[in-house]
Amino acid sequence: MKKFKDMINEMMPLLGANNMGDFVPLIRLFDFGGLVKRMKDVAKRGNSFMQGIIDEIRSEKHGGSNMLQHLLTLQKSQPENYSDVIIKGIIQ
């Protein structure tokens, strides 16, 4: 839970940040202030966090019923329609 909170706390200021590259296309090449790098880092950690949740639910053998377990069941029967990427998109 702390890892998730830390990730959200780091993401919130980035959501409202002004990126000069949005206004002056040439500046996009340089990433002044490291905004794009920080956004990519948070996105990468968010993706690995979500994949960890999927892997944890996939490996659990006990009962229970939630949306993620239903999606993983559908993934077994229709893997082309329910890849991990699609499941992460749905649960976000």
N, C-alpha and C positions, 0 to 999 in steps of 0.2 A: 504494500500500500504506500509506503514511503517513497519507493522508486517512482510510482505513478504520480504522486503529489509533486515530487521534485521536477519531473518531466513537464507537468502542466504549469508549474510556477515559472519554469524557464521558457515555455512556449508562449505564454500570455503576452509578455512585452514584445515578442517578435511579430505577433499578429497585427499589432497596430503601428509597427515601426515604419517610418518613411524610408523608402529605398530610392535614392537619387537616380539609380538606374532605370526606374520606372518613368522618369521625366526626361532624362538625357541618355539615350541609348548607348552612346560611346562609353559611358561610365560603367555599364554592365560588365565590360571586359576586365575591370580592375577590382570590383567588389570592395569598395572603400568601407571601412568599419567592420568588415567580416560578417555582414548580415547574412549573406547567402550561405556562407560556410556554417554559421550557427544554425540556420534553418535546416540545412542538410543533415547536420549532426543530430538535431532533435528528431527529425523525421526517421533517421536510421535507428535511433534508440527506440522510438515509438513502434517501428516495424518489428524490431526484435522482441519488444515487450509483448506485442500482440501475438507473435509467433510462439512465444513462450507459453502464453495462455492456451493457445490451440494445442500445442504439444502436451501440456499438462492435462488438459481434458481428454485428449486422445489416449493418453497412457493410463488414465484412471480406469480401474476395473469395477468400481462400485456403482451401484445404481444411481438413480437420480434422473431428473428430466429438466433440461433447460434448452434454450434455443441453440446453443453451440453444439450440444450433444446431438440434437436433431440434424443440424447441418452436417456434422461429421458422419452421421449415419447415411445421409443423402450422398455424401462424397464417396462412400464405398460403392454405392450402386450407380452413381453418375459422376465419375471423376472429372469428365470434361466440362461439366456444368458447375461443379462445386470445388474448384481448386482452393488452395489455402489463400491465395490472393483475393479471390471473390469472397470467401468467408470473412477475411479481415475487413473488407469493404462493407459487408453487411453489418458486422458487429460494431463498426465505428459509427 
